[in-house]
Amino acid sequence: MPPKLPIFMDYHSTTPVDPRVLEEMIPYFTTKFGNAASRNHPFGWEAEEAVDYARERIAALIGAKDSKEIVLTSGATESDNLAIKGVAEFYKDKGNHIITTVIEHKAVLDTCKRLEKEGYEVTYLPVAQDGRVDPDDVKRAITDRTILVSVMLANNEIGTVQPLEELGKLTRERGVLLHTDAVQGVGKVEFDVQKMNVDLASLTSHKMYGPKGVGALYVRRSRPRVRLVAQMDGGGHERGMRSGTLAVPLVVGFGKACEIMTREGKAESVRLAGLRDRLKSKLMSRLDEVYVNGSLEHRLPGNLNVSFNFVEGEGLMMAIKDVAVSSGSACTSASLEPSYVLRALGVGDELAHSSIRFGLGRFNTEEEVDYVADLVSTKVERLRELSPLWEMHQEGIDLKSIQWAAH
Amino acid sequence: MAYSTKVIEHYENPRNVGTLDKADANVGTGLVGAPACGDVMRLQIRVNESGVIEDAKFKTFGCGSAIASSSLATEWIKGKTIDEAEAIKNSQIVEELNLPPVKIHCSVLAEDAIKSAIADYRKKQQERRAAE
């Protein structure tokens, strides 16, 4: 029997709320609806207590010493903005130089671009073909004017895990702050702010089976105590770093999601890596000219980003419309540019256009993986029959020898 | 972005997929686009002595809209004279397939493919006449 359709294999984009998470959230919409900032009545106390409990659960997941180090936000985009702009503004007398990588999320890259317009200097480091930044490049890029290094824990497209522990050693030695957008990796790969000497970390709830609309920024409070300038003015919530009434039900859900990850994350990662490897070997045993993008060794367990040569990604997605995946093809974006992440790896534009990202998660099953592997293989074969490039490849024509008219 | 029913119909049942003999003097081949841009269309026509397109075939590397545009193009040009086929405008393809603005380039490519196939056919005919 085929599995229930449609199948969701796009867990890097978002995740469903775990029913156990939802269950804990519900009372905070109705009976326990207090404002966590109301200090003088039981409704407020109840809400504050729930928020503090959530904060402890979030802190525990990332190895933070003190739950006061968790600043709640609306999500990772806000956390990235607050971390980078907040630090840049606070430490501007110390320096104006920021180091990041070319494959960061837009929330980091565009924040850095904004700061460049304001007179900051930003170094965008390249990554190797496996998608990882070389710590020596970071070391060489640090100057007396460097205040912040921002490198993601794991990439959202190719799942590559960065050598944060090595980077943390470096930045600590040089007295530079280290920020990481940890959104994709937390709970899935090893992440410990103490062990890795991370000073700021952006998190979001909806990538780990919590609700959308809530996230956090870890801000180290000791050795060193990290300071930042708030980016939104208001009631001075979150120790003055992020004003705005807390979305208590969402925060509660985020806390529960973290608690589940702390307990189950490791076993889940083993299971997902197994499913991912199964998907990969099924696809690659049936089809030729399939290329995995990014390191296989340092990779999120649920991530498989592959290029099916001679087949265009969006065209393939249309053929498997009952399976939710994502593509680095230009046609899936408004800009008509293929994925900047794949380009940074040196994957040619042709293969970038042919890439599909499978993101496996908590609720995927082996039956689904088998179904998807068969379906994708069949559709790739069909689309190759339709592809002039495949025909030329079969005839032994080198596609690079042809003068293509770029348009 | 949702696809129009006509795009889906052509994508799922593409007309005239295949290959004609490139070496045949009555066959014109147009190969347009580039792999690096994410679409390549190859459109071929076979023209009879009265200048009518008897057969047309295509193969396309590209998104659903690109495949649908080229499928539609082959359907439209079959039975037309080369002059009539040459007059087909990309805007007609946009209209027929309800292509959204981001997909207009697919229709442009299809128009280019028709023109390029016709140009190739004419060139071959001239070469043949010159040889005679």
Chai-1 contact restraints between the chains, C-beta under 6 A:
chainA,res_idxA,chainB,res_idxB,connection_type,confidence,min_distance_angstrom,max_distance_angstrom,comment,restraint_id
A,E312,B,G38,contact,1.0,0.0,6.0,A-B,restraint_1
A,E312,B,F61,contact,1.0,0.0,6.0,A-B,restraint_2
A,E312,B,G62,contact,1.0,0.0,6.0,A-B,restraint_3
A,E312,B,C63,contact,1.0,0.0,6.0,A-B,restraint_4
A,E314,B,C63,contact,1.0,0.0,6.0,A-B,restraint_5
A,G315,B,G62,contact,1.0,0.0,6.0,A-B,restraint_6
A,G315,B,C63,contact,1.0,0.0,6.0,A-B,restraint_7
A,G315,B,G64,contact,1.0,0.0,6.0,A-B,restraint_8
A,M318,B,G64,contact,1.0,0.0,6.0,A-B,restraint_9
A,S329,B,G38,contact,1.0,0.0,6.0,A-B,restraint_10
A,A330,B,G38,contact,1.0,0.0,6.0,A-B,restraint_11
A,C331,B,G38,contact,1.0,0.0,6.0,A-B,restraint_12
A,C331,B,C63,contact,1.0,0.0,6.0,A-B,restraint_13
A,D349,B,A36,contact,1.0,0.0,6.0,A-B,restraint_14
A,E350,B,P35,contact,1.0,0.0,6.0,A-B,restraint_15
A,E350,B,A36,contact,1.0,0.0,6.0,A-B,restraint_16
A,H353,B,G38,contact,1.0,0.0,6.0,A-B,restraint_17
A,L386,B,V17,contact,1.0,0.0,6.0,A-B,restraint_18
A,L386,B,K59,contact,1.0,0.0,6.0,A-B,restraint_19
A,S387,B,F61,contact,1.0,0.0,6.0,A-B,restraint_20
A,P388,B,V40,contact,1.0,0.0,6.0,A-B,restraint_21
A,P388,B,R42,contact,1.0,0.0,6.0,A-B,restraint_22
A,P388,B,K59,contact,1.0,0.0,6.0,A-B,restraint_23
A,L389,B,V40,contact,1.0,0.0,6.0,A-B,restraint_24
A,L389,B,F61,contact,1.0,0.0,6.0,A-B,restraint_25
A,W404,B,A34,contact,1.0,0.0,6.0,A-B,restraint_26
A,A406,B,A34,contact,1.0,0.0,6.0,A-B,restraint_27
A,H407,B,C37,contact,1.0,0.0,6.0,A-B,restraint_28
